[in-house]
Structures are given as C-alpha cells and as structure tokens.
Amino acid sequence: MLIDNGSAKKMPLNLRILVTIPLRYWKNYPQVRQEYQERFHEVMVDEYQDTNHIQERMLELLSNGYNRFMVGDIKQSIYRFRQADPQIFNEKNFIDFAQDDKEGQLILLKEKLPERFRGS
C-alpha cells in the first residue's frame, strides 16, 4: 500500500506512518484531541509492560489524565523485539497511586487474587 505525501513520490505505508498521523493531529489540534478524550470514559491497557514509547504517547494524549486503567506485570514482558520498553511501566510511580487518590487507585492483584488464580 502506498501513501501520497503530496509530492510526485509515493511512500510505502507502514504501521509507524499510520500511528504518527493521529498522534500529529492530537498533539497539534487540541480541539480534535478533546473530542477523542470525551469519547472515552476510560482508557484501559492490558499488558502495559509491553507498551512502547509511541503507544505511551498515544495513551497520554487520549486519556484525560485521570481515566487510564493499566494492567501489567513487568516479569512477563516479552515484546522488546517490537520496541516495547518495560521501563515505561517501571517508571510509573505506583507509590503515588497508593498514597494519593487524586493520582488514581493502585490495586495489587497479588494481594487480591488467590496465588493460582489462572489455574482455577
């Protein structure tokens, strides 16, 4: 598939280009970003430890700062070959979530679920 960039030269379309188009709009057009933020009551991310920097930026722009729900286990990170960066997950200051309700709520599944909940 090719994308017409306005010049005589056509560029191959790839995932990186597809992802950067909405990022550019959400970053440069606050009214467009706000429309998308208002569409989503919550923004949920499973396997957050396998998020890459582009995906993290998309989440930052799509969430309103208080509606992001993240699930992850850094020990299960397996997508570094797809530019996943487990440090994104690790750098979240989960202590802030635990101490300040304004930051969000921290739920430690290891304290809420039986030890072998997947095998049950």
A tleap script that builds the chain and sets N, CA, C and O, in Angstrom:
source leaprc.protein.ff14SB
mol = sequence {
  NMET LEU ILE ASP ASN GLY SER ALA LYS LYS
  MET PRO LEU ASN LEU ARG ILE LEU VAL THR
  ILE PRO LEU ARG TYR TRP LYS ASN TYR PRO
  GLN VAL ARG GLN GLU TYR GLN GLU ARG PHE
  HIE GLU VAL MET VAL ASP GLU TYR GLN ASP
  THR ASN HIE ILE GLN GLU ARG MET LEU GLU
  LEU LEU SER ASN GLY TYR ASN ARG PHE MET
  VAL GLY ASP ILE LYS GLN SER ILE TYR ARG
  PHE ARG GLN ALA ASP PRO GLN ILE PHE ASN
  GLU LYS ASN PHE ILE ASP PHE ALA GLN ASP
  ASP LYS GLU GLY GLN LEU ILE LEU LEU LYS
  GLU LYS LEU PRO GLU ARG PHE ARG GLY CSER
}
set mol.1.N position { 0.837 -1.167 0.000 }
set mol.1.CA position { 0.000 0.000 0.000 }
set mol.1.C position { 0.892 1.244 0.000 }
set mol.1.O position { 1.922 1.271 0.673 }
set mol.2.N position { 0.497 2.268 -0.751 }
set mol.2.CA position { 1.294 3.493 -0.847 }
set mol.2.C position { 0.491 4.676 -0.334 }
set mol.2.O position { -0.738 4.692 -0.407 }
set mol.3.N position { 1.196 5.652 0.178 }
set mol.3.CA position { 0.559 6.887 0.627 }
set mol.3.C position { 1.086 8.035 -0.225 }
set mol.3.O position { 2.280 8.109 -0.519 }
set mol.4.N position { 0.190 8.920 -0.613 }
set mol.4.CA position { 0.564 10.084 -1.413 }
set mol.4.C position { 0.900 11.209 -0.446 }
set mol.4.O position { 0.019 11.702 0.258 }
set mol.5.N position { 2.142 11.615 -0.402 }
set mol.5.CA position { 2.563 12.666 0.518 }
set mol.5.C position { 2.511 14.059 -0.113 }
set mol.5.O position { 3.091 15.003 0.422 }
set mol.6.N position { 1.835 14.187 -1.221 }
set mol.6.CA position { 1.691 15.484 -1.864 }
set mol.6.C position { 2.749 15.758 -2.917 }
set mol.6.O position { 2.614 16.709 -3.687 }
set mol.7.N position { 3.773 14.968 -2.966 }
set mol.7.CA position { 4.799 15.149 -3.991 }
set mol.7.C position { 4.591 14.086 -5.071 }
set mol.7.O position { 3.673 13.270 -4.990 }
set mol.8.N position { 5.447 14.113 -6.063 }
set mol.8.CA position { 5.352 13.123 -7.139 }
set mol.8.C position { 5.746 11.739 -6.635 }
set mol.8.O position { 5.409 10.723 -7.244 }
set mol.9.N position { 6.458 11.713 -5.525 }
set mol.9.CA position { 6.950 10.455 -4.980 }
set mol.9.C position { 5.928 9.868 -4.001 }
set mol.9.O position { 5.443 10.570 -3.113 }
set mol.10.N position { 5.608 8.609 -4.159 }
set mol.10.CA position { 4.709 7.925 -3.235 }
set mol.10.C position { 5.545 7.124 -2.249 }
set mol.10.O position { 6.566 6.539 -2.611 }
set mol.11.N position { 5.100 7.106 -1.001 }
set mol.11.CA position { 5.832 6.416 0.053 }
set mol.11.C position { 5.096 5.141 0.446 }
set mol.11.O position { 3.866 5.107 0.417 }
set mol.12.N position { 5.832 4.090 0.813 }
set mol.12.CA position { 5.150 2.891 1.316 }
set mol.12.C position { 4.486 3.202 2.658 }
set mol.12.O position { 5.042 3.911 3.496 }
set mol.13.N position { 3.314 2.667 2.833 }
set mol.13.CA position { 2.563 2.881 4.067 }
set mol.13.C position { 2.927 1.778 5.049 }
set mol.13.O position { 2.854 0.595 4.717 }
set mol.14.N position { 3.313 2.163 6.243 }
set mol.14.CA position { 3.632 1.167 7.258 }
set mol.14.C position { 2.991 1.575 8.580 }
set mol.14.O position { 2.400 2.649 8.689 }
set mol.15.N position { 3.110 0.719 9.569 }
set mol.15.CA position { 2.465 0.967 10.854 }
set mol.15.C position { 2.956 2.258 11.500 }
set mol.15.O position { 2.165 2.995 12.090 }
set mol.16.N position { 4.228 2.532 11.396 }
set mol.16.CA position { 4.771 3.752 12.011 }
set mol.16.C position { 4.096 5.002 11.438 }
set mol.16.O position { 3.772 5.930 12.179 }
set mol.17.N position { 3.886 5.022 10.123 }
set mol.17.CA position { 3.207 6.161 9.497 }
set mol.17.C position { 1.753 6.222 9.958 }
set mol.17.O position { 1.249 7.291 10.301 }
set mol.18.N position { 1.088 5.081 9.964 }
set mol.18.CA position { -0.318 5.045 10.384 }
set mol.18.C position { -0.500 5.550 11.811 }
set mol.18.O position { -1.490 6.221 12.102 }
set mol.19.N position { 0.427 5.244 12.693 }
set mol.19.CA position { 0.325 5.658 14.088 }
set mol.19.C position { 0.654 7.138 14.252 }
set mol.19.O position { 0.045 7.816 15.079 }
set mol.20.N position { 1.599 7.641 13.484 }
set mol.20.CA position { 2.006 9.035 13.672 }
set mol.20.C position { 0.970 10.034 13.153 }
set mol.20.O position { 0.961 11.188 13.581 }
set mol.21.N position { 0.109 9.611 12.246 }
set mol.21.CA position { -0.906 10.537 11.728 }
set mol.21.C position { -1.850 10.999 12.840 }
set mol.21.O position { -1.995 12.206 13.033 }
set mol.22.N position { -2.500 10.090 13.582 }
set mol.22.CA position { -3.360 10.589 14.671 }
set mol.22.C position { -2.561 11.286 15.769 }
set mol.22.O position { -3.049 12.241 16.373 }
set mol.23.N position { -1.346 10.822 16.034 }
set mol.23.CA position { -0.525 11.495 17.047 }
set mol.23.C position { -0.312 12.960 16.698 }
set mol.23.O position { -0.413 13.838 17.554 }
set mol.24.N position { -0.019 13.205 15.448 }
set mol.24.CA position { 0.214 14.575 14.996 }
set mol.24.C position { -1.044 15.434 15.192 }
set mol.24.O position { -0.966 16.569 15.661 }
set mol.25.N position { -2.191 14.876 14.828 }
set mol.25.CA position { -3.440 15.631 14.983 }
set mol.25.C position { -3.763 15.875 16.450 }
set mol.25.O position { -4.127 16.989 16.826 }
set mol.26.N position { -3.635 14.845 17.283 }
set mol.26.CA position { -3.961 15.007 18.702 }
set mol.26.C position { -3.018 15.994 19.374 }
set mol.26.O position { -3.420 16.725 20.279 }
set mol.27.N position { -1.773 16.015 18.935 }
set mol.27.CA position { -0.800 16.930 19.533 }
set mol.27.C position { -1.018 18.367 19.062 }
set mol.27.O position { -0.967 19.300 19.863 }
set mol.28.N position { -1.257 18.541 17.769 }
set mol.28.CA position { -1.308 19.884 17.196 }
set mol.28.C position { -2.687 20.530 17.192 }
set mol.28.O position { -2.801 21.742 17.009 }
set mol.29.N position { -3.726 19.744 17.390 }
set mol.29.CA position { -5.095 20.273 17.357 }
set mol.29.C position { -5.821 19.894 18.636 }
set mol.29.O position { -6.478 18.855 18.693 }
set mol.30.N position { -5.708 20.736 19.671 }
set mol.30.CA position { -6.311 20.408 20.969 }
set mol.30.C position { -7.812 20.117 20.894 }
set mol.30.O position { -8.318 19.298 21.662 }
set mol.31.N position { -8.521 20.772 19.987 }
set mol.31.CA position { -9.960 20.521 19.893 }
set mol.31.C position { -10.241 19.104 19.386 }
set mol.31.O position { -11.209 18.476 19.814 }
set mol.32.N position { -9.406 18.602 18.486 }
set mol.32.CA position { -9.551 17.223 17.992 }
set mol.32.C position { -9.229 16.259 19.128 }
set mol.32.O position { -9.954 15.289 19.346 }
set mol.33.N position { -8.145 16.524 19.849 }
set mol.33.CA position { -7.761 15.678 20.987 }
set mol.33.C position { -8.877 15.641 22.025 }
set mol.33.O position { -9.207 14.579 22.552 }
set mol.34.N position { -9.452 16.791 22.313 }
set mol.34.CA position { -10.524 16.854 23.310 }
set mol.34.C position { -11.748 16.046 22.876 }
set mol.34.O position { -12.393 15.404 23.705 }
set mol.35.N position { -12.067 16.077 21.597 }
set mol.35.CA position { -13.194 15.278 21.096 }
set mol.35.C position { -12.954 13.798 21.354 }
set mol.35.O position { -13.866 13.083 21.770 }
set mol.36.N position { -11.745 13.338 21.112 }
set mol.36.CA position { -11.425 11.930 21.366 }
set mol.36.C position { -11.410 11.626 22.857 }
set mol.36.O position { -11.894 10.575 23.277 }
set mol.37.N position { -10.864 12.526 23.659 }
set mol.37.CA position { -10.845 12.318 25.108 }
set mol.37.C position { -12.260 12.203 25.659 }
set mol.37.O position { -12.515 11.411 26.566 }
set mol.38.N position { -13.167 12.982 25.119 }
set mol.38.CA position { -14.551 12.944 25.603 }
set mol.38.C position { -15.293 11.683 25.170 }
set mol.38.O position { -16.286 11.309 25.794 }
set mol.39.N position { -14.830 11.029 24.122 }
set mol.39.CA position { -15.451 9.781 23.665 }
set mol.39.C position { -15.214 8.627 24.622 }
set mol.39.O position { -16.046 7.726 24.734 }
set mol.40.N position { -14.069 8.650 25.320 }
set mol.40.CA position { -13.663 7.520 26.138 }
set mol.40.C position { -13.794 7.857 27.616 }
set mol.40.O position { -13.092 8.721 28.142 }
set mol.41.N position { -14.716 7.147 28.277 }
set mol.41.CA position { -14.869 7.324 29.717 }
set mol.41.C position { -13.624 6.792 30.435 }
set mol.41.O position { -13.148 7.382 31.405 }
set mol.42.N position { -13.113 5.672 29.937 }
set mol.42.CA position { -11.900 5.074 30.483 }
set mol.42.C position { -11.014 4.603 29.339 }
set mol.42.O position { -11.505 4.240 28.270 }
set mol.43.N position { -9.712 4.612 29.572 }
set mol.43.CA position { -8.753 4.089 28.606 }
set mol.43.C position { -8.032 2.949 29.321 }
set mol.43.O position { -7.269 3.169 30.261 }
set mol.44.N position { -8.289 1.726 28.855 }
set mol.44.CA position { -7.743 0.536 29.509 }
set mol.44.C position { -6.637 -0.071 28.664 }
set mol.44.O position { -6.778 -0.227 27.452 }
set mol.45.N position { -5.532 -0.412 29.322 }
set mol.45.CA position { -4.403 -1.034 28.640 }
set mol.45.C position { -4.033 -2.301 29.392 }
set mol.45.O position { -3.663 -2.257 30.565 }
set mol.46.N position { -4.136 -3.429 28.703 }
set mol.46.CA position { -3.687 -4.690 29.275 }
set mol.46.C position { -2.268 -4.940 28.772 }
set mol.46.O position { -1.877 -4.440 27.717 }
set mol.47.N position { -1.515 -5.703 29.523 }
set mol.47.CA position { -0.113 -5.998 29.183 }
set mol.47.C position { 0.687 -4.698 29.037 }
set mol.47.O position { 1.464 -4.531 28.098 }
set mol.48.N position { 0.478 -3.797 29.975 }
set mol.48.CA position { 1.101 -2.468 29.928 }
set mol.48.C position { 2.625 -2.543 29.909 }
set mol.48.O position { 3.286 -1.637 29.400 }
set mol.49.N position { 3.180 -3.613 30.458 }
set mol.49.CA position { 4.639 -3.752 30.471 }
set mol.49.C position { 5.203 -3.879 29.064 }
set mol.49.O position { 6.406 -3.702 28.870 }
set mol.50.N position { 4.367 -4.180 28.083 }
set mol.50.CA position { 4.822 -4.320 26.695 }
set mol.50.C position { 4.460 -3.114 25.833 }
set mol.50.O position { 4.348 -3.228 24.612 }
set mol.51.N position { 4.280 -1.973 26.466 }
set mol.51.CA position { 3.995 -0.729 25.756 }
set mol.51.C position { 5.291 -0.138 25.218 }
set mol.51.O position { 6.335 -0.211 25.867 }
set mol.52.N position { 5.213 0.452 24.019 }
set mol.52.CA position { 6.387 1.163 23.506 }
set mol.52.C position { 6.149 2.668 23.646 }
set mol.52.O position { 5.079 3.090 24.084 }
set mol.53.N position { 7.128 3.461 23.282 }
set mol.53.CA position { 7.046 4.907 23.525 }
set mol.53.C position { 5.958 5.585 22.677 }
set mol.53.O position { 5.322 6.536 23.131 }
set mol.54.N position { 5.750 5.104 21.470 }
set mol.54.CA position { 4.684 5.679 20.637 }
set mol.54.C position { 3.323 5.378 21.249 }
set mol.54.O position { 2.463 6.256 21.318 }
set mol.55.N position { 3.127 4.145 21.690 }
set mol.55.CA position { 1.858 3.782 22.324 }
set mol.55.C position { 1.637 4.577 23.611 }
set mol.55.O position { 0.518 5.001 23.901 }
set mol.56.N position { 2.696 4.773 24.370 }
set mol.56.CA position { 2.582 5.554 25.608 }
set mol.56.C position { 2.161 6.991 25.297 }
set mol.56.O position { 1.330 7.565 26.001 }
set mol.57.N position { 2.727 7.555 24.263 }
set mol.57.CA position { 2.345 8.924 23.873 }
set mol.57.C position { 0.883 8.977 23.447 }
set mol.57.O position { 0.171 9.927 23.775 }
set mol.58.N position { 0.434 7.957 22.714 }
set mol.58.CA position { -0.980 7.892 22.326 }
set mol.58.C position { -1.873 7.840 23.566 }
set mol.58.O position { -2.900 8.517 23.621 }
set mol.59.N position { -1.489 7.050 24.547 }
set mol.59.CA position { -2.266 6.949 25.776 }
set mol.59.C position { -2.301 8.272 26.530 }
set mol.59.O position { -3.341 8.669 27.055 }
set mol.60.N position { -1.174 8.941 26.580 }
set mol.60.CA position { -1.117 10.246 27.246 }
set mol.60.C position { -2.072 11.231 26.587 }
set mol.60.O position { -2.768 11.984 27.268 }
set mol.61.N position { -2.102 11.222 25.268 }
set mol.61.CA position { -2.947 12.169 24.543 }
set mol.61.C position { -4.424 11.779 24.581 }
set mol.61.O position { -5.285 12.658 24.599 }
set mol.62.N position { -4.731 10.498 24.594 }
set mol.62.CA position { -6.127 10.047 24.594 }
set mol.62.C position { -6.779 10.114 25.963 }
set mol.62.O position { -7.972 10.397 26.069 }
set mol.63.N position { -6.015 9.858 27.004 }
set mol.63.CA position { -6.611 9.892 28.338 }
set mol.63.C position { -6.662 11.337 28.818 }
set mol.63.O position { -5.924 12.199 28.341 }
set mol.64.N position { -7.544 11.574 29.764 }
set mol.64.CA position { -7.659 12.941 30.277 }
set mol.64.C position { -6.784 13.159 31.503 }
set mol.64.O position { -6.860 14.203 32.150 }
set mol.65.N position { -5.967 12.188 31.813 }
set mol.65.CA position { -5.079 12.297 32.960 }
set mol.65.C position { -5.598 11.566 34.180 }
set mol.65.O position { -4.840 11.321 35.118 }
set mol.66.N position { -6.884 11.211 34.188 }
set mol.66.CA position { -7.485 10.559 35.347 }
set mol.66.C position { -8.262 9.305 34.980 }
set mol.66.O position { -8.890 8.704 35.852 }
set mol.67.N position { -8.241 8.898 33.742 }
set mol.67.CA position { -9.097 7.782 33.336 }
set mol.67.C position { -8.325 6.629 32.700 }
set mol.67.O position { -8.896 5.840 31.947 }
set mol.68.N position { -7.049 6.530 32.995 }
set mol.68.CA position { -6.246 5.448 32.422 }
set mol.68.C position { -6.209 4.282 33.401 }
set mol.68.O position { -5.888 4.453 34.577 }
set mol.69.N position { -6.539 3.102 32.903 }
set mol.69.CA position { -6.535 1.882 33.688 }
set mol.69.C position { -5.480 0.965 33.083 }
set mol.69.O position { -5.596 0.545 31.932 }
set mol.70.N position { -4.447 0.655 33.870 }
set mol.70.CA position { -3.305 -0.093 33.354 }
set mol.70.C position { -3.160 -1.411 34.109 }
set mol.70.O position { -3.233 -1.448 35.337 }
set mol.71.N position { -2.956 -2.484 33.361 }
set mol.71.CA position { -2.727 -3.800 33.952 }
set mol.71.C position { -1.418 -4.324 33.384 }
set mol.71.O position { -1.214 -4.308 32.171 }
set mol.72.N position { -0.543 -4.782 34.246 }
set mol.72.CA position { 0.710 -5.308 33.734 }
set mol.72.C position { 1.512 -6.030 34.795 }
set mol.72.O position { 1.243 -5.920 35.991 }
set mol.73.N position { 2.486 -6.759 34.340 }
set mol.73.CA position { 3.414 -7.481 35.199 }
set mol.73.C position { 4.768 -7.431 34.502 }
set mol.73.O position { 4.975 -8.090 33.483 }
set mol.74.N position { 5.672 -6.656 35.047 }
set mol.74.CA position { 6.961 -6.442 34.385 }
set mol.74.C position { 7.720 -7.745 34.156 }
set mol.74.O position { 8.535 -7.832 33.238 }
set mol.75.N position { 7.464 -8.747 34.975 }
set mol.75.CA position { 8.142 -10.039 34.813 }
set mol.75.C position { 7.666 -10.779 33.570 }
set mol.75.O position { 8.292 -11.754 33.154 }
set mol.76.N position { 6.565 -10.326 32.971 }
set mol.76.CA position { 6.025 -11.007 31.799 }
set mol.76.C position { 6.285 -10.254 30.498 }
set mol.76.O position { 5.662 -10.557 29.481 }
set mol.77.N position { 7.173 -9.300 30.510 }
set mol.77.CA position { 7.466 -8.527 29.305 }
set mol.77.C position { 8.181 -9.409 28.276 }
set mol.77.O position { 9.225 -9.996 28.562 }
set mol.78.N position { 7.600 -9.491 27.073 }
set mol.78.CA position { 8.177 -10.370 26.044 }
set mol.78.C position { 8.323 -9.684 24.689 }
set mol.78.O position { 8.768 -10.322 23.734 }
set mol.79.N position { 7.964 -8.407 24.572 }
set mol.79.CA position { 7.927 -7.781 23.248 }
set mol.79.C position { 9.004 -6.720 23.023 }
set mol.79.O position { 8.752 -5.731 22.335 }
set mol.80.N position { 10.173 -6.901 23.578 }
set mol.80.CA position { 11.250 -5.936 23.334 }
set mol.80.C position { 11.611 -5.881 21.851 }
set mol.80.O position { 12.027 -4.837 21.351 }
set mol.81.N position { 11.453 -6.998 21.152 }
set mol.81.CA position { 11.769 -7.020 19.720 }
set mol.81.C position { 10.801 -6.142 18.927 }
set mol.81.O position { 11.065 -5.835 17.765 }
set mol.82.N position { 9.690 -5.736 19.535 }
set mol.82.CA position { 8.740 -4.801 18.908 }
set mol.82.C position { 8.853 -3.407 19.534 }
set mol.82.O position { 7.903 -2.624 19.510 }
set mol.83.N position { 10.007 -3.119 20.083 }
set mol.83.CA position { 10.326 -1.844 20.719 }
set mol.83.C position { 9.537 -1.597 22.007 }
set mol.83.O position { 9.443 -0.454 22.454 }
set mol.84.N position { 8.974 -2.637 22.609 }
set mol.84.CA position { 8.353 -2.476 23.925 }
set mol.84.C position { 9.447 -2.104 24.915 }
set mol.84.O position { 10.564 -2.617 24.850 }
set mol.85.N position { 9.112 -1.211 25.822 }
set mol.85.CA position { 10.078 -0.778 26.829 }
set mol.85.C position { 9.464 -0.980 28.208 }
set mol.85.O position { 8.654 -0.160 28.641 }
set mol.86.N position { 9.828 -2.046 28.904 }
set mol.86.CA position { 9.257 -2.311 30.226 }
set mol.86.C position { 9.519 -1.187 31.222 }
set mol.86.O position { 8.821 -1.073 32.230 }
set mol.87.N position { 10.516 -0.362 30.946 }
set mol.87.CA position { 10.802 0.745 31.867 }
set mol.87.C position { 9.675 1.778 31.885 }
set mol.87.O position { 9.521 2.504 32.867 }
set mol.88.N position { 8.893 1.851 30.820 }
set mol.88.CA position { 7.723 2.750 30.825 }
set mol.88.C position { 6.813 2.352 31.977 }
set mol.88.O position { 6.345 3.194 32.743 }
set mol.89.N position { 6.572 1.048 32.083 }
set mol.89.CA position { 5.762 0.515 33.178 }
set mol.89.C position { 6.458 0.728 34.508 }
set mol.89.O position { 5.841 1.159 35.482 }
set mol.90.N position { 7.734 0.429 34.542 }
set mol.90.CA position { 8.505 0.503 35.778 }
set mol.90.C position { 8.633 1.938 36.300 }
set mol.90.O position { 8.724 2.145 37.510 }
set mol.91.N position { 8.641 2.925 35.407 }
set mol.91.CA position { 8.842 4.314 35.816 }
set mol.91.C position { 7.580 4.969 36.374 }
set mol.91.O position { 7.647 6.052 36.957 }
set mol.92.N position { 6.429 4.315 36.198 }
set mol.92.CA position { 5.219 4.856 36.807 }
set mol.92.C position { 5.428 4.816 38.309 }
set mol.92.O position { 5.863 3.806 38.862 }
set mol.93.N position { 5.122 5.901 38.949 }
set mol.93.CA position { 5.325 5.955 40.390 }
set mol.93.C position { 4.079 5.409 41.081 }
set mol.93.O position { 3.191 6.164 41.477 }
set mol.94.N position { 4.031 4.100 41.215 }
set mol.94.CA position { 2.847 3.465 41.779 }
set mol.94.C position { 2.637 3.827 43.241 }
set mol.94.O position { 1.526 3.700 43.758 }
set mol.95.N position { 3.683 4.274 43.908 }
set mol.95.CA position { 3.539 4.723 45.293 }
set mol.95.C position { 2.596 5.924 45.347 }
set mol.95.O position { 1.787 6.034 46.269 }
set mol.96.N position { 2.695 6.836 44.356 }
set mol.96.CA position { 1.779 7.974 44.307 }
set mol.96.C position { 0.338 7.514 44.204 }
set mol.96.O position { -0.548 8.080 44.844 }
set mol.97.N position { 0.098 6.475 43.389 }
set mol.97.CA position { -1.259 5.957 43.254 }
set mol.97.C position { -1.760 5.412 44.591 }
set mol.97.O position { -2.928 5.588 44.938 }
set mol.98.N position { -0.891 4.762 45.327 }
set mol.98.CA position { -1.271 4.152 46.593 }
set mol.98.C position { -1.526 5.207 47.664 }
set mol.98.O position { -2.355 4.994 48.548 }
set mol.99.N position { -0.829 6.342 47.601 }
set mol.99.CA position { -0.914 7.337 48.664 }
set mol.99.C position { -1.869 8.485 48.373 }
set mol.99.O position { -2.325 9.146 49.306 }
set mol.100.N position { -2.182 8.739 47.119 }
set mol.100.CA position { -2.980 9.914 46.763 }
set mol.100.C position { -4.090 9.522 45.802 }
set mol.100.O position { -3.823 9.163 44.655 }
set mol.101.N position { -5.335 9.588 46.262 }
set mol.101.CA position { -6.478 9.215 45.417 }
set mol.101.C position { -6.588 10.090 44.177 }
set mol.101.O position { -7.178 9.664 43.184 }
set mol.102.N position { -6.041 11.291 44.204 }
set mol.102.CA position { -6.102 12.160 43.030 }
set mol.102.C position { -5.283 11.574 41.884 }
set mol.102.O position { -5.608 11.774 40.713 }
set mol.103.N position { -4.226 10.854 42.226 }
set mol.103.CA position { -3.367 10.239 41.220 }
set mol.103.C position { -4.015 9.008 40.611 }
set mol.103.O position { -3.699 8.633 39.482 }
set mol.104.N position { -4.908 8.385 41.341 }
set mol.104.CA position { -5.557 7.164 40.884 }
set mol.104.C position { -5.576 6.155 41.995 }
set mol.104.O position { -5.274 6.472 43.145 }
set mol.105.N position { -5.929 4.947 41.654 }
set mol.105.CA position { -6.015 3.892 42.645 }
set mol.105.C position { -5.104 2.746 42.248 }
set mol.105.O position { -5.107 2.308 41.097 }
set mol.106.N position { -4.330 2.268 43.197 }
set mol.106.CA position { -3.438 1.141 42.971 }
set mol.106.C position { -4.093 -0.106 43.536 }
set mol.106.O position { -4.458 -0.148 44.711 }
set mol.107.N position { -4.238 -1.113 42.702 }
set mol.107.CA position { -4.788 -2.392 43.138 }
set mol.107.C position { -3.731 -3.449 42.846 }
set mol.107.O position { -3.430 -3.732 41.687 }
set mol.108.N position { -3.177 -4.022 43.888 }
set mol.108.CA position { -2.167 -5.054 43.715 }
set mol.108.C position { -2.879 -6.395 43.639 }
set mol.108.O position { -3.412 -6.883 44.635 }
set mol.109.N position { -2.884 -6.985 42.452 }
set mol.109.CA position { -3.611 -8.231 42.258 }
set mol.109.C position { -3.055 -9.367 43.104 }
set mol.109.O position { -3.794 -10.265 43.508 }
set mol.110.N position { -1.769 -9.328 43.367 }
set mol.110.CA position { -1.200 -10.415 44.168 }
set mol.110.C position { -1.795 -10.436 45.571 }
set mol.110.O position { -1.762 -11.468 46.241 }
set mol.111.N position { -2.340 -9.303 46.022 }
set mol.111.CA position { -2.968 -9.250 47.334 }
set mol.111.C position { -4.463 -9.546 47.258 }
set mol.111.O position { -5.079 -9.860 48.277 }
set mol.112.N position { -5.053 -9.451 46.068 }
set mol.112.CA position { -6.494 -9.615 45.909 }
set mol.112.C position { -6.901 -10.969 45.348 }
set mol.112.O position { -8.041 -11.394 45.536 }
set mol.113.N position { -5.996 -11.651 44.666 }
set mol.113.CA position { -6.333 -12.903 43.990 }
set mol.113.C position { -5.626 -14.076 44.651 }
set mol.113.O position { -4.558 -13.921 45.242 }
set mol.114.N position { -6.241 -15.258 44.542 }
set mol.114.CA position { -5.522 -16.441 45.053 }
set mol.114.C position { -4.220 -16.640 44.294 }
set mol.114.O position { -4.082 -16.198 43.154 }
set mol.115.N position { -3.295 -17.288 44.913 }
set mol.115.CA position { -1.966 -17.459 44.316 }
set mol.115.C position { -2.027 -18.123 42.939 }
set mol.115.O position { -1.243 -17.774 42.057 }
set mol.116.N position { -2.928 -19.058 42.746 }
set mol.116.CA position { -3.009 -19.759 41.462 }
set mol.116.C position { -4.336 -19.444 40.783 }
set mol.116.O position { -5.061 -20.364 40.403 }
set mol.117.N position { -4.663 -18.191 40.624 }
set mol.117.CA position { -5.969 -17.828 40.083 }
set mol.117.C position { -6.134 -18.228 38.626 }
set mol.117.O position { -7.264 -18.471 38.203 }
set mol.118.N position { -5.073 -18.308 37.838 }
set mol.118.CA position { -5.191 -18.674 36.425 }
set mol.118.C position { -5.505 -20.146 36.241 }
set mol.118.O position { -6.152 -20.527 35.265 }
set mol.119.N position { -5.062 -20.965 37.155 }
set mol.119.CA position { -5.293 -22.395 37.054 }
set mol.119.C position { -6.626 -22.840 37.620 }
set mol.119.O position { -7.002 -24.005 37.491 }
set mol.120.N position { -7.342 -21.920 38.244 }
set mol.120.CA position { -8.624 -22.296 38.875 }
set mol.120.C position { -9.711 -22.481 37.864 }
set mol.120.O position { -10.844 -22.796 38.227 }
savepdb mol mol.pdb
quit
